C-alpha cells in the first residue's frame, strides 16, 4: 500500500515552469480527468530581492512566534478583515488572541511558503491560489476548494482504507455538501473527510487537511519607502 501523501510545502518558493507542471501532473494519470482545474504552486517574489529577504525574516519570526517583530512590520493603518477596525489594536486582537484556537500565524507561514503574486511592483499578496493564480472564472468560491498537494487520493467513501477513485495534484474540486465533515468510517484515525465533486461528474472523499478555500486567510504586503509592511488581511467575503 502506498503511503498517504503529505501536503507540499515550498520552503524556498519559486515559480513552477509550465513544463514542470505538465510533467508533475503526468505522474498522476487520474488527475487530469478528476480535477476541474489545476493550480500548482507559483511564486513571483524572486522579482524583488528585498521582498525575498523580508519574507525570510518574517517566516523566521512567525515560526518563533516573535510577536514584537511581527507587529513591527504591520502598517499602523492595517485593514483588519471585514469586521475589524483599522489599526494595530485590532490586529493584535485578531492575530494573538484566542489561544490555541487561533491559527492565523500557522496559516500565514503556509501561505508564505507556498508563494504569492506580485500584483504590481510594490504589492505582494499570498497565498498564490487566491491572487496570482485565481480559481477559474465562473466557479463559486464558496462551493469549491483546492486540493493542496501531489498524489492526494480521493476515496470512494470516508476512510483511509476505502477504494481510491482518483488521484489529484493541486486540483480544484467542488464541495457538494460544503465544508461539512464526515468521520473516518474505518475508525482507524481521527481524520475528517469532505465530499468532493470531480471534473468528470464522480464524487468521492478527501481528507480535510488537504483542502483549502480561496476565501481563507489572504494577506497583502506593500513596499513603502523601501520597506515591506503588512497592509491588509481578510478571511471570508
C-alpha positions in Angstrom: 0.0 0.0 0.0 1.3 3.4 -1.0 1.8 5.9 1.9 -0.7 8.8 2.1 0.7 12.0 0.6 1.7 14.9 2.7 0.6 18.5 1.7 3.5 20.0 -0.1 5.3 22.9 1.5 7.7 25.1 -0.5 10.4 26.3 1.9 12.1 28.4 -0.8 9.2 29.4 -3.0 9.9 29.8 -6.7 7.9 29.8 -9.9 6.9 26.5 -11.3 7.6 26.3 -15.0 4.8 25.2 -17.3 6.9 22.2 -18.4 7.4 21.1 -14.8 3.7 21.5 -14.1 2.9 19.3 -17.0 5.4 16.6 -16.0 4.1 16.7 -12.4 0.5 16.1 -13.5 1.7 13.4 -15.9 2.8 11.3 -13.0 -0.8 11.0 -11.9 -2.8 9.7 -14.8 -6.1 10.1 -13.0 -5.6 13.7 -12.1 -6.5 15.4 -15.3 -9.9 13.7 -15.5 -10.7 14.1 -11.8 -9.9 17.7 -11.1 -11.8 20.7 -12.5 -8.6 22.7 -13.0 -5.0 22.6 -11.9 -3.4 25.3 -9.7 0.2 24.2 -8.9 2.3 26.4 -6.6 3.7 29.6 -8.2 5.6 32.5 -6.7 6.8 35.9 -8.0 8.8 37.1 -5.0 12.1 36.5 -6.8 11.4 39.6 -8.9 12.4 41.7 -5.9 15.4 40.8 -3.8 14.2 43.0 -0.9 11.0 41.0 -0.8 12.9 37.7 -0.6 14.8 39.0 2.4 11.7 40.4 4.0 9.8 37.1 3.6 12.7 35.0 5.0 12.9 37.3 8.1 9.1 37.2 8.6 8.9 33.4 8.2 11.6 33.1 10.9 9.7 35.4 13.2 6.4 33.6 12.6 7.9 30.2 13.4 9.4 31.6 16.6 6.2 33.4 17.4 8.2 36.6 17.8 5.2 38.9 18.3 7.3 42.1 18.6 8.9 41.5 15.2 5.5 40.7 13.6 3.9 43.8 14.9 6.9 45.9 13.8 6.2 45.0 10.1 2.5 45.8 10.3 1.3 49.1 8.9 -0.2 51.4 11.6 -3.3 51.7 9.4 -3.6 47.9 8.6 -7.0 46.9 7.4 -8.3 44.1 9.6 -10.6 41.8 7.7 -14.3 42.6 7.2 -15.3 43.0 10.9 -12.3 44.8 12.5 -11.4 48.4 12.8 -8.3 49.8 11.0 -5.1 49.8 13.1 -2.7 47.8 15.3 -5.1 47.3 18.3 -7.5 45.1 16.3 -4.6 43.4 14.5 -3.2 42.3 17.9 -6.7 41.1 19.0 -7.3 39.0 15.9 -3.8 37.6 15.4 -2.7 37.0 19.0 -5.9 36.4 20.9 -8.0 33.3 21.3 -5.3 30.9 22.5 -4.6 27.6 20.7 -7.7 28.0 18.5 -6.1 31.0 16.7 -4.2 29.5 13.8 -3.5 32.7 11.8 0.2 32.5 12.3 0.4 28.9 11.1 -1.8 29.8 8.1 0.4 32.7 7.2 3.5 30.5 7.4 1.9 28.1 5.0 0.8 30.9 2.6 4.3 32.4 2.5 5.9 29.0 1.9 3.6 28.2 -0.9 4.3 31.6 -2.6 2.3 34.6 -3.8 1.8 37.1 -6.5 3.3 40.5 -7.2 0.1 42.4 -8.0 2.3 45.3 -9.0 5.9 46.4 -8.3 5.1 47.3 -4.7 2.3 44.9 -3.8 2.8 41.2 -2.8 -0.2 39.0 -2.0 -0.5 35.5 -0.6 -1.5 32.7 -0.9 -0.8 32.2 -4.6 -4.1 30.5 -5.3 -6.2 33.4 -4.0 -4.5 36.1 -6.1 -2.0 35.4 -8.9 -3.5 32.2 -10.0 -7.1 32.6 -9.1 -9.7 29.9 -9.3 -11.2 29.6 -12.8 -13.7 32.3 -13.6 -17.3 31.2 -13.2 -16.7 28.9 -10.2 -18.4 29.7 -7.0 -15.6 30.3 -4.4 -17.9 29.1 -1.6 -18.5 25.8 -3.3 -15.0 24.8 -4.5 -11.7 24.1 -2.9 -8.1 23.5 -3.9 -6.5 20.1 -3.1 -3.2 21.1 -1.7 -0.5 18.5 -2.6 0.5 15.9 -5.2 -0.8 12.4 -5.2 -3.7 13.1 -3.0 -6.1 10.2 -3.0 -9.9 10.6 -3.5 -11.6 7.7 -1.7 -14.9 6.1 -2.6 -16.2 6.7 1.0 -14.8 8.4 4.1 -12.0 6.2 5.2 -8.2 5.7 4.6 -8.8 2.0 3.7 -11.6 2.7 1.2 -11.0 2.2 -2.5 -9.3 5.1 -4.4 -11.3 6.6 -7.2 -8.9 9.3 -8.3 -5.5 10.8 -7.6 -5.2 14.6 -7.7 -2.3 17.1 -7.9 -3.2 20.7 -6.9 -6.6 20.2 -8.4 -9.8 22.3 -8.0 -12.8 20.3 -6.8 -16.4 21.1 -5.9 -17.8 20.7 -2.5 -21.4 19.2 -2.9 -22.0 19.4 0.8 -19.9 22.4 1.6 -17.4 22.1 4.4 -19.4 19.6 6.4 -17.0 16.9 7.7 -17.5 13.2 7.8 -15.7 10.9 10.4 -13.5 8.1 9.3 -15.7 5.1 8.7 -12.9 2.7 9.4 -12.4 4.3 12.8 -8.6 3.9 12.2 -7.9 7.5 12.7 -9.3 10.9 13.7 -9.2 12.1 10.1 -12.2 14.2 8.9 -13.3 13.7 5.3 -15.1 16.0 3.0 -17.2 15.0 0.0 -15.7 16.4 -3.3 -17.1 16.5 -6.8 -14.7 15.7 -9.6 -14.4 17.2 -13.1 -15.9 14.0 -14.7 -19.0 14.0 -12.5 -17.9 11.5 -10.0 -17.9 12.2 -6.2 -15.5 10.9 -3.6 -13.9 11.9 -0.3 -10.7 13.8 0.5 -9.1 14.3 3.9 -10.0 17.8 5.1 -6.3 18.6 5.8 -5.6 18.7 2.1 -8.4 21.2 1.2 -8.0 25.0 1.1 -10.7 27.6 0.4 -9.9 30.6 -1.9 -11.8 32.6 0.8 -9.4 31.6 3.6 -6.8 33.8 5.0 -5.4 36.3 2.4 -2.6 38.8 3.3 -1.3 41.7 1.3 2.1 43.4 1.8 3.2 46.7 0.3 6.6 48.3 -0.2 6.6 51.7 1.4 9.7 53.9 1.4 11.8 50.9 0.6 10.4 48.7 3.3 7.8 45.9 3.1 4.9 46.1 5.5 1.7 44.1 6.1 -1.1 46.4 5.0 -4.3 44.2 5.0 -5.7 40.8 5.6 -9.0 39.1 5.2 -10.9 35.9 5.7 -14.3 35.0 4.1 -16.0 37.6 1.9 
